[in-house]
Amino acid sequence: MLYVSDGEQSDSDHDDEDSSPPVVPEPPAATAAEAHKSVAHALAWLETQDIDSIKLMQLRNLMVFAKRAELESK
């Protein structure tokens, strides 16, 4: 119920349960191959930026992890 300015209560059509937003299904999880490809793409871009070498090494380690997971899944 909503209160109107004169103190009276009024029902609102917006309180209906049917007005909830539609549920959007989540996309399927990425495969190891997709993760490896995405990280490799991100690394290629990041190497062109002025960034700390430690961060590049961390991303390379993530790419190696994804590649190992890809090879193990085959």
FENJOJO-V424189 format. One record per run of one state. SS is the DSSP state (H for helix, E for strand, C for the rest). FROM is the first residue (numbers start at 0). TO is the last residue. If there is no record, write none. Layout:
BEGIN
ss->SS from->FROM to->TO
ss->SS from->FROM to->TO
END
This chain:
BEGIN
ss->C from->0 to->0
ss->E from->1 to->2
ss->C from->3 to->7
ss->E from->8 to->9
ss->C from->10 to->11
ss->H from->12 to->14
ss->C from->15 to->15
ss->H from->16 to->18
ss->C from->19 to->30
ss->H from->31 to->45
ss->C from->46 to->51
ss->H from->52 to->71
ss->C from->72 to->73
END
